[in-house]
Amino acid sequence: MLRDNREDEWGARLPARNVLGEPLELCSIKPMTGFYRDGCCNTGREDVGNHTVCVVMTDAFLAFSKSRGNDLSTPVPEIGFAGLKAGDRWCLCAQRWQEAFEADRPPRVVLRATHQAALTYCALRDLKRFAVDLA
């Protein structure tokens, strides 16, 4: 089930929405991604990092992230993390995407799998410029 902090009038959780206002789509299950490791860029109160932007990794972004102290390419077997490579999809922190955008190193974005909460930190027009799923 997709997560979202919003509830309807009876207290039931509403389906998560993407930045286009549509139901949130799957980002990746191989590798398994998402703050909740459910394959989606869902978010909630526990997700202080706002892991809401579904991206397609690039070598340039992986190098940028490593230079900022977040090495996403090196495997960490003790926590079951195989490391990411170019072409992998991953739920990235919205703040990190924005930082990479400002440094001219943003990875490509899958808008339909990017949670609307990313708009707290990222402008839709910027995300669209790097979208892989716009016709």
MARKOL-552121 format. One record per atom (N, C-alpha, C, O, CB): x, y, z; residue in three letters. Coordinates in steps of 0.1 Angstrom, whole numbers, padded with zeros to 4 digits. Glycine has a CB too. Example, Ala and Ser with C-alpha at 12.3 -4.5 7.8 and 13.67 -1.06 7.14 Angstrom:
<zamars>
ZAMAR   east  north     up  volo
ZAMAR   0132  -0057   0078   ALA
ZAMAR   0123  -0045   0078   ALA
ZAMAR   0132  -0033   0078   ALA
ZAMAR   0142  -0033   0085   ALA
ZAMAR   0113  -0045   0090   ALA
ZAMAR   0128  -0022   0071   SER
ZAMAR   0137  -0011   0071   SER
ZAMAR   0129   0000   0079   SER
ZAMAR   0134   0011   0080   SER
ZAMAR   0141  -0006   0057   SER
</zamars>
This chain:
<zamars>
ZAMAR   east  north     up  volo
ZAMAR   0008  -0012   0000   MET
ZAMAR   0000   0000   0000   MET
ZAMAR   0009   0012   0000   MET
ZAMAR   0019   0013   0007   MET
ZAMAR  -0009   0000   0012   MET
ZAMAR   0005   0022  -0008   LEU
ZAMAR   0013   0034  -0009   LEU
ZAMAR   0010   0043   0004   LEU
ZAMAR  -0002   0044   0008   LEU
ZAMAR   0010   0042  -0022   LEU
ZAMAR   0020   0050   0009   ARG
ZAMAR   0018   0057   0021   ARG
ZAMAR   0017   0072   0018   ARG
ZAMAR   0022   0077   0008   ARG
ZAMAR   0030   0055   0030   ARG
ZAMAR   0010   0079   0027   ASP
ZAMAR   0008   0093   0026   ASP
ZAMAR   0003   0098   0040   ASP
ZAMAR  -0003   0090   0047   ASP
ZAMAR  -0002   0097   0015   ASP
ZAMAR   0007   0110   0044   ASN
ZAMAR   0002   0115   0057   ASN
ZAMAR  -0012   0119   0057   ASN
ZAMAR  -0018   0121   0067   ASN
ZAMAR   0011   0126   0061   ASN
ZAMAR  -0018   0121   0045   ARG
ZAMAR  -0031   0127   0044   ARG
ZAMAR  -0042   0116   0047   ARG
ZAMAR  -0039   0104   0044   ARG
ZAMAR  -0034   0133   0030   ARG
ZAMAR  -0053   0120   0052   GLU
ZAMAR  -0064   0110   0055   GLU
ZAMAR  -0077   0116   0051   GLU
ZAMAR  -0078   0128   0050   GLU
ZAMAR  -0064   0107   0071   GLU
ZAMAR  -0086   0107   0047   ASP
ZAMAR  -0099   0112   0044   ASP
ZAMAR  -0107   0115   0056   ASP
ZAMAR  -0102   0114   0067   ASP
ZAMAR  -0107   0101   0035   ASP
ZAMAR  -0120   0119   0054   GLU
ZAMAR  -0128   0123   0066   GLU
ZAMAR  -0131   0112   0076   GLU
ZAMAR  -0135   0115   0087   GLU
ZAMAR  -0141   0128   0061   GLU
ZAMAR  -0129   0100   0072   TRP
ZAMAR  -0131   0088   0082   TRP
ZAMAR  -0117   0083   0087   TRP
ZAMAR  -0117   0073   0095   TRP
ZAMAR  -0138   0077   0075   TRP
ZAMAR  -0106   0090   0084   GLY
ZAMAR  -0093   0086   0090   GLY
ZAMAR  -0086   0076   0081   GLY
ZAMAR  -0075   0071   0085   GLY
ZAMAR  -0095   0081   0103   GLY
ZAMAR  -0091   0072   0070   ALA
ZAMAR  -0084   0063   0061   ALA
ZAMAR  -0073   0070   0053   ALA
ZAMAR  -0075   0082   0049   ALA
ZAMAR  -0094   0056   0051   ALA
ZAMAR  -0062   0064   0051   ARG
ZAMAR  -0051   0070   0044   ARG
ZAMAR  -0055   0072   0029   ARG
ZAMAR  -0060   0063   0023   ARG
ZAMAR  -0039   0061   0045   ARG
ZAMAR  -0051   0083   0024   LEU
ZAMAR  -0054   0086   0010   LEU
ZAMAR  -0042   0081   0001   LEU
ZAMAR  -0031   0080   0006   LEU
ZAMAR  -0056   0101   0007   LEU
ZAMAR  -0045   0077  -0011   PRO
ZAMAR  -0034   0072  -0019   PRO
ZAMAR  -0024   0083  -0022   PRO
ZAMAR  -0027   0095  -0023   PRO
ZAMAR  -0039   0067  -0033   PRO
ZAMAR  -0011   0080  -0022   ALA
ZAMAR   0000   0089  -0024   ALA
ZAMAR  -0001   0095  -0038   ALA
ZAMAR  -0006   0088  -0047   ALA
ZAMAR   0014   0083  -0022   ALA
ZAMAR   0002   0107  -0040   ARG
ZAMAR   0002   0114  -0053   ARG
ZAMAR   0016   0118  -0058   ARG
ZAMAR   0024   0121  -0050   ARG
ZAMAR  -0008   0126  -0053   ARG
ZAMAR   0017   0118  -0071   ASN
ZAMAR   0030   0123  -0076   ASN
ZAMAR   0030   0138  -0079   ASN
ZAMAR   0020   0144  -0076   ASN
ZAMAR   0034   0115  -0089   ASN
ZAMAR   0041   0143  -0084   VAL
ZAMAR   0042   0157  -0087   VAL
ZAMAR   0032   0162  -0098   VAL
ZAMAR   0030   0174  -0099   VAL
ZAMAR   0056   0161  -0091   VAL
ZAMAR   0026   0153  -0105   LEU
ZAMAR   0017   0156  -0116   LEU
ZAMAR   0002   0155  -0111   LEU
ZAMAR  -0007   0158  -0118   LEU
ZAMAR   0018   0147  -0128   LEU
ZAMAR   0001   0152  -0098   GLY
ZAMAR  -0013   0151  -0092   GLY
ZAMAR  -0019   0137  -0094   GLY
ZAMAR  -0031   0135  -0091   GLY
ZAMAR  -0021   0161  -0097   GLY
ZAMAR  -0012   0128  -0100   GLU
ZAMAR  -0017   0114  -0103   GLU
ZAMAR  -0013   0105  -0092   GLU
ZAMAR  -0004   0108  -0083   GLU
ZAMAR  -0012   0110  -0117   GLU
ZAMAR  -0018   0093  -0092   PRO
ZAMAR  -0014   0083  -0082   PRO
ZAMAR   0001   0080  -0084   PRO
ZAMAR   0006   0079  -0095   PRO
ZAMAR  -0022   0069  -0084   PRO
ZAMAR   0008   0079  -0073   LEU
ZAMAR   0023   0076  -0073   LEU
ZAMAR   0026   0063  -0078   LEU
ZAMAR   0020   0053  -0074   LEU
ZAMAR   0029   0078  -0058   LEU
ZAMAR   0035   0062  -0088   GLU
ZAMAR   0039   0050  -0094   GLU
ZAMAR   0052   0044  -0088   GLU
ZAMAR   0059   0051  -0080   GLU
ZAMAR   0041   0052  -0109   GLU
ZAMAR   0054   0032  -0090   LEU
ZAMAR   0066   0025  -0085   LEU
ZAMAR   0079   0031  -0091   LEU
ZAMAR   0079   0035  -0102   LEU
ZAMAR   0066   0010  -0089   LEU
ZAMAR   0089   0032  -0082   CYS
ZAMAR   0102   0037  -0087   CYS
ZAMAR   0111   0026  -0090   CYS
ZAMAR   0116   0025  -0102   CYS
ZAMAR   0108   0046  -0076   CYS
ZAMAR   0114   0017  -0081   SER
ZAMAR   0122   0005  -0084   SER
ZAMAR   0121  -0005  -0073   SER
ZAMAR   0120  -0002  -0061   SER
ZAMAR   0137   0010  -0085   SER
ZAMAR   0121  -0018  -0077   ILE
ZAMAR   0122  -0029  -0068   ILE
ZAMAR   0135  -0036  -0069   ILE
ZAMAR   0139  -0045  -0061   ILE
ZAMAR   0110  -0039  -0070   ILE
ZAMAR   0143  -0033  -0080   LYS
ZAMAR   0156  -0039  -0081   LYS
ZAMAR   0165  -0028  -0087   LYS
ZAMAR   0166  -0026  -0099   LYS
ZAMAR   0156  -0051  -0091   LYS
ZAMAR   0173  -0021  -0078   PRO
ZAMAR   0173  -0023  -0064   PRO
ZAMAR   0160  -0018  -0057   PRO
ZAMAR   0154  -0009  -0062   PRO
ZAMAR   0185  -0016  -0058   PRO
ZAMAR   0157  -0024  -0045   MET
ZAMAR   0146  -0020  -0037   MET
ZAMAR   0149  -0006  -0031   MET
ZAMAR   0159  -0004  -0025   MET
ZAMAR   0143  -0030  -0026   MET
ZAMAR   0140   0003  -0034   THR
ZAMAR   0142   0017  -0029   THR
ZAMAR   0131   0022  -0021   THR
ZAMAR   0121   0015  -0018   THR
ZAMAR   0144   0026  -0042   THR
ZAMAR   0132   0034  -0017   GLY
ZAMAR   0122   0041  -0009   GLY
ZAMAR   0125   0041   0006   GLY
ZAMAR   0131   0032   0011   GLY
ZAMAR   0108   0034  -0011   GLY
ZAMAR   0121   0051   0012   PHE
ZAMAR   0124   0052   0027   PHE
ZAMAR   0118   0040   0034   PHE
ZAMAR   0124   0035   0043   PHE
ZAMAR   0117   0065   0032   PHE
ZAMAR   0107   0035   0030   TYR
ZAMAR   0100   0024   0036   TYR
ZAMAR   0104   0011   0029   TYR
ZAMAR   0099   0000   0033   TYR
ZAMAR   0085   0025   0036   TYR
ZAMAR   0113   0011   0019   ARG
ZAMAR   0118   0000   0012   ARG
ZAMAR   0106  -0008   0006   ARG
ZAMAR   0104  -0020   0007   ARG
ZAMAR   0126  -0010   0020   ARG
ZAMAR   0097   0000   0000   ASP
ZAMAR   0085  -0006  -0007   ASP
ZAMAR   0085  -0004  -0022   ASP
ZAMAR   0075  -0007  -0028   ASP
ZAMAR   0072   0001  -0001   ASP
ZAMAR   0096   0001  -0027   GLY
ZAMAR   0097   0004  -0041   GLY
ZAMAR   0092   0017  -0046   GLY
ZAMAR   0094   0021  -0058   GLY
ZAMAR   0090  -0007  -0049   GLY
ZAMAR   0086   0025  -0037   CYS
ZAMAR   0080   0038  -0040   CYS
ZAMAR   0086   0049  -0032   CYS
ZAMAR   0092   0046  -0022   CYS
ZAMAR   0064   0037  -0038   CYS
ZAMAR   0085   0061  -0038   CYS
ZAMAR   0091   0072  -0031   CYS
ZAMAR   0081   0078  -0021   CYS
ZAMAR   0078   0090  -0021   CYS
ZAMAR   0096   0083  -0041   CYS
ZAMAR   0075   0069  -0013   ASN
ZAMAR   0066   0073  -0002   ASN
ZAMAR   0073   0081   0008   ASN
ZAMAR   0085   0080   0010   ASN
ZAMAR   0059   0061   0004   ASN
ZAMAR   0065   0089   0016   THR
ZAMAR   0071   0096   0027   THR
ZAMAR   0061   0097   0038   THR
ZAMAR   0049   0093   0037   THR
ZAMAR   0075   0111   0022   THR
ZAMAR   0066   0101   0050   GLY
ZAMAR   0058   0102   0062   GLY
ZAMAR   0066   0110   0072   GLY
ZAMAR   0077   0114   0070   GLY
ZAMAR   0053   0088   0067   GLY
ZAMAR   0060   0111   0084   ARG
ZAMAR   0067   0118   0095   ARG
ZAMAR   0081   0113   0098   ARG
ZAMAR   0089   0121   0102   ARG
ZAMAR   0058   0118   0107   ARG
ZAMAR   0082   0100   0096   GLU
ZAMAR   0095   0094   0100   GLU
ZAMAR   0106   0097   0090   GLU
ZAMAR   0118   0097   0093   GLU
ZAMAR   0094   0079   0101   GLU
ZAMAR   0102   0101   0078   ASP
ZAMAR   0112   0104   0067   ASP
ZAMAR   0117   0118   0067   ASP
ZAMAR   0113   0126   0059   ASP
ZAMAR   0105   0101   0053   ASP
ZAMAR   0126   0121   0077   VAL
ZAMAR   0131   0134   0078   VAL
ZAMAR   0139   0139   0066   VAL
ZAMAR   0141   0151   0064   VAL
ZAMAR   0139   0136   0091   VAL
ZAMAR   0144   0129   0058   GLY
ZAMAR   0152   0132   0047   GLY
ZAMAR   0144   0135   0034   GLY
ZAMAR   0150   0139   0024   GLY
ZAMAR   0162   0121   0044   GLY
ZAMAR   0131   0133   0035   ASN
ZAMAR   0122   0135   0023   ASN
ZAMAR   0127   0128   0011   ASN
ZAMAR   0130   0134   0001   ASN
ZAMAR   0121   0150   0020   ASN
ZAMAR   0128   0114   0011   HIS
ZAMAR   0132   0106   0000   HIS
ZAMAR   0121   0104  -0010   HIS
ZAMAR   0115   0094  -0011   HIS
ZAMAR   0137   0092   0006   HIS
ZAMAR   0119   0115  -0017   THR
ZAMAR   0107   0116  -0026   THR
ZAMAR   0109   0117  -0041   THR
ZAMAR   0099   0117  -0048   THR
ZAMAR   0099   0127  -0021   THR
ZAMAR   0121   0119  -0045   VAL
ZAMAR   0124   0121  -0059   VAL
ZAMAR   0129   0108  -0065   VAL
ZAMAR   0140   0104  -0062   VAL
ZAMAR   0134   0133  -0061   VAL
ZAMAR   0122   0103  -0075   CYS
ZAMAR   0126   0091  -0082   CYS
ZAMAR   0136   0095  -0093   CYS
ZAMAR   0132   0102  -0102   CYS
ZAMAR   0114   0082  -0087   CYS
ZAMAR   0148   0090  -0092   VAL
ZAMAR   0158   0094  -0102   VAL
ZAMAR   0164   0082  -0109   VAL
ZAMAR   0163   0071  -0104   VAL
ZAMAR   0169   0102  -0095   VAL
ZAMAR   0170   0085  -0120   VAL
ZAMAR   0178   0075  -0127   VAL
ZAMAR   0193   0079  -0125   VAL
ZAMAR   0197   0090  -0129   VAL
ZAMAR   0174   0074  -0142   VAL
ZAMAR   0200   0071  -0118   MET
ZAMAR   0214   0074  -0115   MET
ZAMAR   0223   0076  -0127   MET
ZAMAR   0221   0070  -0137   MET
ZAMAR   0220   0063  -0106   MET
ZAMAR   0232   0086  -0126   THR
ZAMAR   0242   0088  -0136   THR
ZAMAR   0256   0087  -0129   THR
ZAMAR   0257   0090  -0117   THR
ZAMAR   0240   0102  -0143   THR
ZAMAR   0266   0085  -0136   ASP
ZAMAR   0280   0085  -0131   ASP
ZAMAR   0283   0099  -0125   ASP
ZAMAR   0289   0100  -0114   ASP
ZAMAR   0290   0081  -0141   ASP
ZAMAR   0279   0109  -0132   ALA
ZAMAR   0282   0123  -0128   ALA
ZAMAR   0275   0126  -0114   ALA
ZAMAR   0281   0132  -0105   ALA
ZAMAR   0277   0133  -0138   ALA
ZAMAR   0262   0121  -0113   PHE
ZAMAR   0256   0124  -0100   PHE
ZAMAR   0262   0115  -0089   PHE
ZAMAR   0263   0120  -0078   PHE
ZAMAR   0241   0121  -0102   PHE
ZAMAR   0265   0103  -0092   LEU
ZAMAR   0271   0094  -0081   LEU
ZAMAR   0284   0100  -0076   LEU
ZAMAR   0286   0100  -0064   LEU
ZAMAR   0273   0080  -0087   LEU
ZAMAR   0292   0106  -0085   ALA
ZAMAR   0304   0112  -0081   ALA
ZAMAR   0301   0125  -0073   ALA
ZAMAR   0308   0128  -0063   ALA
ZAMAR   0313   0116  -0094   ALA
ZAMAR   0291   0133  -0077   PHE
ZAMAR   0287   0145  -0070   PHE
ZAMAR   0283   0141  -0056   PHE
ZAMAR   0287   0147  -0046   PHE
ZAMAR   0276   0152  -0077   PHE
ZAMAR   0274   0131  -0055   SER
ZAMAR   0269   0127  -0042   SER
ZAMAR   0280   0122  -0033   SER
ZAMAR   0281   0126  -0021   SER
ZAMAR   0259   0116  -0043   SER
ZAMAR   0290   0115  -0038   LYS
ZAMAR   0301   0110  -0030   LYS
ZAMAR   0309   0122  -0025   LYS
ZAMAR   0314   0122  -0014   LYS
ZAMAR   0310   0100  -0038   LYS
ZAMAR   0311   0132  -0034   SER
ZAMAR   0319   0144  -0030   SER
ZAMAR   0312   0152  -0019   SER
ZAMAR   0319   0160  -0012   SER
ZAMAR   0321   0153  -0042   SER
ZAMAR   0299   0150  -0017   ARG
ZAMAR   0292   0157  -0007   ARG
ZAMAR   0290   0148   0006   ARG
ZAMAR   0283   0152   0015   ARG
ZAMAR   0278   0161  -0012   ARG
ZAMAR   0297   0136   0006   GLY
ZAMAR   0297   0128   0018   GLY
ZAMAR   0286   0117   0018   GLY
ZAMAR   0284   0111   0028   GLY
ZAMAR   0295   0136   0030   GLY
ZAMAR   0279   0115   0007   ASN
ZAMAR   0269   0105   0006   ASN
ZAMAR   0273   0095  -0006   ASN
ZAMAR   0268   0097  -0017   ASN
ZAMAR   0255   0111   0004   ASN
ZAMAR   0281   0085  -0002   ASP
ZAMAR   0285   0075  -0012   ASP
ZAMAR   0275   0065  -0015   ASP
ZAMAR   0272   0056  -0006   ASP
ZAMAR   0298   0069  -0007   ASP
ZAMAR   0268   0066  -0026   LEU
ZAMAR   0257   0057  -0030   LEU
ZAMAR   0262   0046  -0039   LEU
ZAMAR   0254   0036  -0042   LEU
ZAMAR   0246   0065  -0037   LEU
ZAMAR   0275   0046  -0043   SER
ZAMAR   0280   0036  -0052   SER
ZAMAR   0287   0024  -0045   SER
ZAMAR   0289   0014  -0051   SER
ZAMAR   0288   0042  -0062   SER
ZAMAR   0292   0026  -0033   THR
ZAMAR   0300   0016  -0026   THR
ZAMAR   0290   0007  -0019   THR
ZAMAR   0282   0011  -0011   THR
ZAMAR   0310   0022  -0017   THR
ZAMAR   0291  -0007  -0022   PRO
ZAMAR   0283  -0016  -0014   PRO
ZAMAR   0285  -0016   0001   PRO
ZAMAR   0296  -0014   0005   PRO
ZAMAR   0285  -0030  -0020   PRO
ZAMAR   0274  -0018   0008   VAL
ZAMAR   0275  -0019   0023   VAL
ZAMAR   0268  -0032   0026   VAL
ZAMAR   0256  -0032   0030   VAL
ZAMAR   0269  -0007   0030   VAL
ZAMAR   0274  -0044   0025   PRO
ZAMAR   0268  -0057   0026   PRO
ZAMAR   0261  -0059   0040   PRO
ZAMAR   0251  -0066   0041   PRO
ZAMAR   0277  -0068   0024   PRO
ZAMAR   0266  -0053   0051   GLU
ZAMAR   0261  -0055   0064   GLU
ZAMAR   0247  -0050   0066   GLU
ZAMAR   0239  -0053   0075   GLU
ZAMAR   0270  -0049   0074   GLU
ZAMAR   0243  -0040   0057   ILE
ZAMAR   0229  -0035   0057   ILE
ZAMAR   0221  -0039   0044   ILE
ZAMAR   0210  -0034   0042   ILE
ZAMAR   0229  -0020   0059   ILE
ZAMAR   0227  -0048   0036   GLY
ZAMAR   0221  -0053   0025   GLY
ZAMAR   0220  -0043   0013   GLY
ZAMAR   0211  -0044   0004   GLY
ZAMAR   0207  -0057   0028   GLY
ZAMAR   0230  -0034   0013   PHE
ZAMAR   0230  -0024   0002   PHE
ZAMAR   0241  -0027  -0008   PHE
ZAMAR   0253  -0028  -0004   PHE
ZAMAR   0233  -0009   0008   PHE
ZAMAR   0237  -0030  -0020   ALA
ZAMAR   0246  -0035  -0031   ALA
ZAMAR   0254  -0023  -0037   ALA
ZAMAR   0263  -0026  -0045   ALA
ZAMAR   0239  -0043  -0041   ALA
ZAMAR   0250  -0011  -0035   GLY
ZAMAR   0256   0000  -0042   GLY
ZAMAR   0249   0003  -0054   GLY
ZAMAR   0243  -0006  -0061   GLY
ZAMAR   0271  -0002  -0044   GLY
ZAMAR   0248   0015  -0059   LEU
ZAMAR   0241   0019  -0071   LEU
ZAMAR   0251   0022  -0082   LEU
ZAMAR   0262   0025  -0080   LEU
ZAMAR   0233   0032  -0068   LEU
ZAMAR   0245   0020  -0094   LYS
ZAMAR   0253   0023  -0106   LYS
ZAMAR   0245   0031  -0116   LYS
ZAMAR   0232   0032  -0114   LYS
ZAMAR   0258   0009  -0113   LYS
ZAMAR   0251   0037  -0126   ALA
ZAMAR   0244   0044  -0136   ALA
ZAMAR   0233   0036  -0142   ALA
ZAMAR   0235   0024  -0145   ALA
ZAMAR   0253   0049  -0147   ALA
ZAMAR   0221   0042  -0143   GLY
ZAMAR   0209   0035  -0148   GLY
ZAMAR   0200   0030  -0137   GLY
ZAMAR   0188   0027  -0140   GLY
ZAMAR   0214   0023  -0157   GLY
ZAMAR   0205   0028  -0125   ASP
ZAMAR   0196   0024  -0114   ASP
ZAMAR   0186   0035  -0111   ASP
ZAMAR   0190   0047  -0111   ASP
ZAMAR   0204   0020  -0102   ASP
ZAMAR   0174   0031  -0107   ARG
ZAMAR   0164   0041  -0102   ARG
ZAMAR   0165   0041  -0087   ARG
ZAMAR   0167   0030  -0081   ARG
ZAMAR   0150   0037  -0107   ARG
ZAMAR   0163   0052  -0081   TRP
ZAMAR   0164   0053  -0066   TRP
ZAMAR   0156   0065  -0061   TRP
ZAMAR   0155   0075  -0068   TRP
ZAMAR   0179   0055  -0062   TRP
ZAMAR   0150   0064  -0049   CYS
ZAMAR   0143   0075  -0043   CYS
ZAMAR   0153   0083  -0035   CYS
ZAMAR   0159   0080  -0025   CYS
ZAMAR   0132   0069  -0033   CYS
ZAMAR   0156   0095  -0041   LEU
ZAMAR   0166   0104  -0036   LEU
ZAMAR   0159   0115  -0027   LEU
ZAMAR   0148   0119  -0029   LEU
ZAMAR   0173   0111  -0048   LEU
ZAMAR   0167   0120  -0017   CYS
ZAMAR   0162   0131  -0009   CYS
ZAMAR   0160   0143  -0018   CYS
ZAMAR   0168   0146  -0026   CYS
ZAMAR   0172   0134   0002   CYS
ZAMAR   0149   0149  -0016   ALA
ZAMAR   0145   0161  -0025   ALA
ZAMAR   0156   0172  -0023   ALA
ZAMAR   0159   0179  -0033   ALA
ZAMAR   0132   0166  -0021   ALA
ZAMAR   0161   0174  -0011   GLN
ZAMAR   0171   0184  -0009   GLN
ZAMAR   0184   0181  -0016   GLN
ZAMAR   0190   0190  -0021   GLN
ZAMAR   0174   0186   0006   GLN
ZAMAR   0188   0168  -0017   ARG
ZAMAR   0200   0164  -0024   ARG
ZAMAR   0198   0167  -0039   ARG
ZAMAR   0207   0171  -0046   ARG
ZAMAR   0203   0149  -0022   ARG
ZAMAR   0186   0164  -0045   TRP
ZAMAR   0183   0166  -0059   TRP
ZAMAR   0185   0181  -0061   TRP
ZAMAR   0191   0185  -0071   TRP
ZAMAR   0169   0161  -0063   TRP
ZAMAR   0179   0189  -0053   GLN
ZAMAR   0179   0204  -0055   GLN
ZAMAR   0194   0209  -0054   GLN
ZAMAR   0198   0217  -0062   GLN
ZAMAR   0171   0211  -0044   GLN
ZAMAR   0202   0203  -0045   GLU
ZAMAR   0216   0207  -0044   GLU
ZAMAR   0223   0203  -0056   GLU
ZAMAR   0231   0211  -0062   GLU
ZAMAR   0222   0200  -0031   GLU
ZAMAR   0221   0191  -0062   ALA
ZAMAR   0227   0187  -0074   ALA
ZAMAR   0222   0196  -0086   ALA
ZAMAR   0230   0199  -0095   ALA
ZAMAR   0224   0172  -0077   ALA
ZAMAR   0210   0199  -0086   PHE
ZAMAR   0205   0208  -0097   PHE
ZAMAR   0212   0221  -0096   PHE
ZAMAR   0216   0226  -0107   PHE
ZAMAR   0189   0211  -0095   PHE
ZAMAR   0214   0227  -0085   GLU
ZAMAR   0221   0240  -0083   GLU
ZAMAR   0235   0239  -0087   GLU
ZAMAR   0241   0249  -0091   GLU
ZAMAR   0219   0245  -0069   GLU
ZAMAR   0241   0227  -0086   ALA
ZAMAR   0255   0225  -0090   ALA
ZAMAR   0256   0219  -0104   ALA
ZAMAR   0267   0216  -0108   ALA
ZAMAR   0262   0215  -0080   ALA
ZAMAR   0245   0219  -0112   ASP
ZAMAR   0245   0215  -0125   ASP
ZAMAR   0249   0200  -0126   ASP
ZAMAR   0256   0196  -0136   ASP
ZAMAR   0254   0223  -0134   ASP
ZAMAR   0245   0192  -0117   ARG
ZAMAR   0248   0177  -0117   ARG
ZAMAR   0235   0169  -0113   ARG
ZAMAR   0237   0158  -0108   ARG
ZAMAR   0259   0174  -0107   ARG
ZAMAR   0223   0173  -0117   PRO
ZAMAR   0211   0166  -0113   PRO
ZAMAR   0210   0153  -0121   PRO
ZAMAR   0212   0153  -0133   PRO
ZAMAR   0199   0174  -0114   PRO
ZAMAR   0205   0142  -0114   PRO
ZAMAR   0202   0130  -0122   PRO
ZAMAR   0188   0132  -0129   PRO
ZAMAR   0181   0141  -0125   PRO
ZAMAR   0202   0118  -0113   PRO
ZAMAR   0185   0124  -0138   ARG
ZAMAR   0172   0124  -0145   ARG
ZAMAR   0161   0121  -0135   ARG
ZAMAR   0164   0114  -0125   ARG
ZAMAR   0172   0115  -0157   ARG
ZAMAR   0149   0125  -0138   VAL
ZAMAR   0138   0123  -0128   VAL
ZAMAR   0126   0115  -0135   VAL
ZAMAR   0123   0117  -0147   VAL
ZAMAR   0132   0137  -0123   VAL
ZAMAR   0120   0106  -0127   VAL
ZAMAR   0108   0099  -0131   VAL
ZAMAR   0097   0106  -0124   VAL
ZAMAR   0094   0103  -0113   VAL
ZAMAR   0109   0084  -0128   VAL
ZAMAR   0090   0115  -0131   LEU
ZAMAR   0080   0124  -0125   LEU
ZAMAR   0068   0115  -0119   LEU
ZAMAR   0063   0118  -0109   LEU
ZAMAR   0074   0133  -0135   LEU
ZAMAR   0064   0105  -0127   ARG
ZAMAR   0052   0097  -0122   ARG
ZAMAR   0055   0089  -0110   ARG
ZAMAR   0046   0084  -0103   ARG
ZAMAR   0048   0088  -0133   ARG
ZAMAR   0068   0088  -0106   ALA
ZAMAR   0072   0080  -0094   ALA
ZAMAR   0078   0090  -0084   ALA
ZAMAR   0083   0085  -0073   ALA
ZAMAR   0082   0070  -0098   ALA
ZAMAR   0077   0103  -0086   THR
ZAMAR   0082   0113  -0076   THR
ZAMAR   0070   0118  -0068   THR
ZAMAR   0061   0124  -0074   THR
ZAMAR   0089   0125  -0084   THR
ZAMAR   0071   0117  -0055   HIS
ZAMAR   0061   0121  -0046   HIS
ZAMAR   0059   0136  -0046   HIS
ZAMAR   0069   0143  -0047   HIS
ZAMAR   0064   0116  -0032   HIS
ZAMAR   0046   0140  -0045   GLN
ZAMAR   0043   0155  -0045   GLN
ZAMAR   0050   0162  -0034   GLN
ZAMAR   0052   0174  -0035   GLN
ZAMAR   0028   0157  -0044   GLN
ZAMAR   0054   0155  -0023   ALA
ZAMAR   0061   0162  -0012   ALA
ZAMAR   0075   0168  -0017   ALA
ZAMAR   0081   0176  -0010   ALA
ZAMAR   0063   0152  -0001   ALA
ZAMAR   0080   0163  -0028   ALA
ZAMAR   0093   0168  -0033   ALA
ZAMAR   0091   0183  -0037   ALA
ZAMAR   0101   0190  -0037   ALA
ZAMAR   0097   0160  -0046   ALA
ZAMAR   0079   0187  -0040   LEU
ZAMAR   0077   0201  -0044   LEU
ZAMAR   0079   0211  -0032   LEU
ZAMAR   0080   0223  -0034   LEU
ZAMAR   0063   0203  -0049   LEU
ZAMAR   0081   0206  -0020   THR
ZAMAR   0085   0214  -0009   THR
ZAMAR   0099   0220  -0011   THR
ZAMAR   0102   0231  -0007   THR
ZAMAR   0084   0206   0004   THR
ZAMAR   0107   0213  -0018   TYR
ZAMAR   0122   0216  -0020   TYR
ZAMAR   0125   0219  -0035   TYR
ZAMAR   0135   0226  -0037   TYR
ZAMAR   0130   0206  -0014   TYR
ZAMAR   0118   0213  -0044   CYS
ZAMAR   0121   0214  -0058   CYS
ZAMAR   0109   0220  -0066   CYS
ZAMAR   0098   0217  -0063   CYS
ZAMAR   0125   0200  -0063   CYS
ZAMAR   0113   0228  -0076   ALA
ZAMAR   0102   0234  -0084   ALA
ZAMAR   0099   0224  -0095   ALA
ZAMAR   0107   0217  -0101   ALA
ZAMAR   0107   0247  -0091   ALA
ZAMAR   0086   0223  -0098   LEU
ZAMAR   0081   0214  -0108   LEU
ZAMAR   0088   0217  -0122   LEU
ZAMAR   0091   0207  -0129   LEU
ZAMAR   0066   0214  -0109   LEU
ZAMAR   0089   0229  -0125   ARG
ZAMAR   0095   0233  -0138   ARG
ZAMAR   0110   0227  -0139   ARG
ZAMAR   0114   0223  -0150   ARG
ZAMAR   0095   0248  -0140   ARG
ZAMAR   0117   0227  -0128   ASP
ZAMAR   0131   0222  -0128   ASP
ZAMAR   0130   0207  -0129   ASP
ZAMAR   0138   0201  -0137   ASP
ZAMAR   0138   0226  -0115   ASP
ZAMAR   0122   0200  -0122   LEU
ZAMAR   0120   0186  -0123   LEU
ZAMAR   0117   0181  -0137   LEU
ZAMAR   0122   0172  -0142   LEU
ZAMAR   0110   0180  -0112   LEU
ZAMAR   0107   0189  -0143   LYS
ZAMAR   0103   0186  -0157   LYS
ZAMAR   0115   0187  -0167   LYS
ZAMAR   0115   0179  -0176   LYS
ZAMAR   0092   0195  -0161   LYS
ZAMAR   0124   0196  -0165   ARG
ZAMAR   0135   0198  -0174   ARG
ZAMAR   0144   0185  -0174   ARG
ZAMAR   0150   0183  -0184   ARG
ZAMAR   0144   0210  -0169   ARG
ZAMAR   0143   0177  -0164   PHE
ZAMAR   0152   0165  -0163   PHE
ZAMAR   0143   0152  -0163   PHE
ZAMAR   0148   0142  -0159   PHE
ZAMAR   0161   0166  -0151   PHE
ZAMAR   0131   0154  -0167   ALA
ZAMAR   0122   0142  -0167   ALA
ZAMAR   0125   0132  -0178   ALA
ZAMAR   0128   0136  -0189   ALA
ZAMAR   0107   0147  -0168   ALA
ZAMAR   0124   0119  -0174   VAL
ZAMAR   0126   0109  -0184   VAL
ZAMAR   0112   0103  -0189   VAL
ZAMAR   0111   0096  -0199   VAL
ZAMAR   0134   0097  -0179   VAL
ZAMAR   0101   0108  -0183   ASP
ZAMAR   0088   0102  -0186   ASP
ZAMAR   0078   0112  -0191   ASP
ZAMAR   0066   0111  -0189   ASP
ZAMAR   0083   0095  -0174   ASP
ZAMAR   0083   0123  -0198   LEU
ZAMAR   0074   0132  -0204   LEU
ZAMAR   0075   0130  -0219   LEU
ZAMAR   0086   0129  -0225   LEU
ZAMAR   0078   0147  -0200   LEU
ZAMAR   0064   0130  -0226   ALA
ZAMAR   0064   0128  -0241   ALA
ZAMAR   0066   0141  -0248   ALA
ZAMAR   0067   0141  -0260   ALA
ZAMAR   0051   0121  -0245   ALA
</zamars>
